[in-house]
Amino acid sequence: MDTTLNQMAGISLGSNYFTTNPGVYQVSYTITHPTNYGASWVGFGFTGGLNVSENFTHADNAAGPWMFYRANGQVIVRATGSGGSVTLSSTYAAAAPRTFMFELDTTNPQWSYNLYVDGVVQDLNGATAGTAFTYAAGANPNITNLAIGTGFSTAGGTSTGDNFTFTLVPEPSHAVMLGVSAGMLALRRRRR
């Protein structure tokens, strides 16, 4: 991914996808910066549009949540296109791949999300009540796309992105039913 440009690519989910299909969704992406070439970045997340000639901060793409990982190791998470910034307290050295995962919960009237880095949940709200960021009443983002993108800032380079995934987390009741069903099948096979 060339970070000398502001650009993005994505997948359209259509309008109102998360309101008509409430659930807990996970979207993850592995990003590697081969060297520390400055503040340019690779990011991913949810957008409200898909202007591929711009990045996540542009008004055409604003929605959120989204995050960006700078080549200097800094990680910033935003609740909207250009607002609601949280800078993680840890920085991450170049050359090692980092896997970032958003977990977006749209089952409640006020949506919330967590961010994980290499499987470790990050504090997005100052630890006042857990780690998740929760949108204010009536402020859920108008998400229409999943996207990846790059942003140029002072110096650019080439980074890589791998393993972009989007999944629906099964509800606990469904997971229990799947477990019980598997157990019953195993019992039935033993009785034969």
Solvent accessible surface area in square Angstrom, and as a share of the most:
residue,aa,sasa,rsa
1,M,61,0.27
2,D,58,0.30
3,T,0,0.00
4,T,66,0.38
5,L,94,0.47
6,N,66,0.34
7,Q,59,0.26
8,M,10,0.05
9,A,53,0.41
10,G,34,0.32
11,I,96,0.49
12,S,80,0.52
13,L,36,0.18
14,G,32,0.31
15,S,84,0.54
16,N,85,0.44
17,Y,60,0.23
18,F,2,0.01
19,T,83,0.48
20,T,99,0.57
21,N,64,0.33
22,P,81,0.51
23,G,7,0.07
24,V,40,0.23
25,Y,7,0.03
26,Q,46,0.21
27,V,0,0.00
28,S,17,0.11
29,Y,8,0.03
30,T,16,0.09
31,I,0,0.00
32,T,27,0.15
33,H,1,0.00
34,P,71,0.44
35,T,82,0.48
36,N,100,0.51
37,Y,32,0.12
38,G,21,0.20
39,A,22,0.17
40,S,0,0.00
41,W,15,0.05
42,V,0,0.00
43,G,0,0.00
44,F,0,0.00
45,G,0,0.00
46,F,0,0.00
47,T,0,0.00
48,G,27,0.26
49,G,14,0.14
50,L,62,0.31
51,N,46,0.24
52,V,83,0.48
53,S,82,0.53
54,E,54,0.24
55,N,14,0.07
56,F,2,0.01
57,T,56,0.33
58,H,63,0.28
59,A,92,0.71
60,D,75,0.39
61,N,1,0.01
62,A,47,0.37
63,A,11,0.08
64,G,0,0.00
65,P,0,0.00
66,W,2,0.01
67,M,0,0.00
68,F,4,0.02
69,Y,1,0.00
70,R,40,0.14
71,A,1,0.01
72,N,65,0.34
73,G,1,0.01
74,Q,54,0.24
75,V,0,0.00
76,I,15,0.07
77,V,2,0.01
78,R,44,0.16
79,A,4,0.03
80,T,60,0.35
81,G,2,0.02
82,S,78,0.50
83,G,26,0.25
84,G,46,0.44
85,S,62,0.40
86,V,43,0.25
87,T,71,0.42
88,L,12,0.06
89,S,123,0.79
90,S,51,0.33
91,T,95,0.55
92,Y,32,0.12
93,A,74,0.57
94,A,26,0.20
95,A,71,0.55
96,A,37,0.29
97,P,83,0.52
98,R,51,0.19
99,T,54,0.31
100,F,0,0.00
101,M,42,0.19
102,F,0,0.00
103,E,37,0.17
104,L,0,0.00
105,D,34,0.18
106,T,5,0.03
107,T,74,0.43
108,N,81,0.41
109,P,125,0.78
110,Q,72,0.32
111,W,14,0.05
112,S,20,0.13
113,Y,5,0.02
114,N,28,0.15
115,L,0,0.00
116,Y,47,0.18
117,V,4,0.02
118,D,66,0.34
119,G,64,0.62
120,V,95,0.55
121,V,59,0.34
122,Q,24,0.11
123,D,59,0.30
124,L,4,0.02
125,N,49,0.25
126,G,59,0.57
127,A,72,0.56
128,T,120,0.70
129,A,87,0.68
130,G,48,0.47
131,T,42,0.25
132,A,28,0.22
133,F,52,0.22
134,T,72,0.42
135,Y,8,0.03
136,A,66,0.51
137,A,83,0.65
138,G,86,0.83
139,A,50,0.39
140,N,49,0.25
141,P,15,0.09
142,N,105,0.54
143,I,5,0.03
144,T,22,0.13
145,N,9,0.04
146,L,3,0.01
147,A,1,0.01
148,I,44,0.22
149,G,1,0.01
150,T,0,0.00
151,G,0,0.00
152,F,96,0.40
153,S,34,0.22
154,T,118,0.69
155,A,43,0.33
156,G,27,0.26
157,G,18,0.18
158,T,87,0.50
159,S,0,0.00
160,T,72,0.42
161,G,25,0.24
162,D,73,0.38
163,N,108,0.55
164,F,65,0.27
165,T,64,0.37
166,F,62,0.26
167,T,70,0.41
168,L,104,0.52
169,V,50,0.29
170,P,79,0.50
171,E,102,0.46
172,P,109,0.68
173,S,65,0.42
174,H,97,0.43
175,A,51,0.39
176,V,97,0.56
177,M,128,0.57
178,L,120,0.60
179,G,46,0.44
180,V,85,0.49
181,S,59,0.38
182,A,59,0.46
183,G,37,0.35
184,M,126,0.56
185,L,96,0.48
186,A,46,0.36
187,L,92,0.46
188,R,144,0.52
189,R,183,0.67
190,R,196,0.72
191,R,196,0.72
192,R,209,0.76
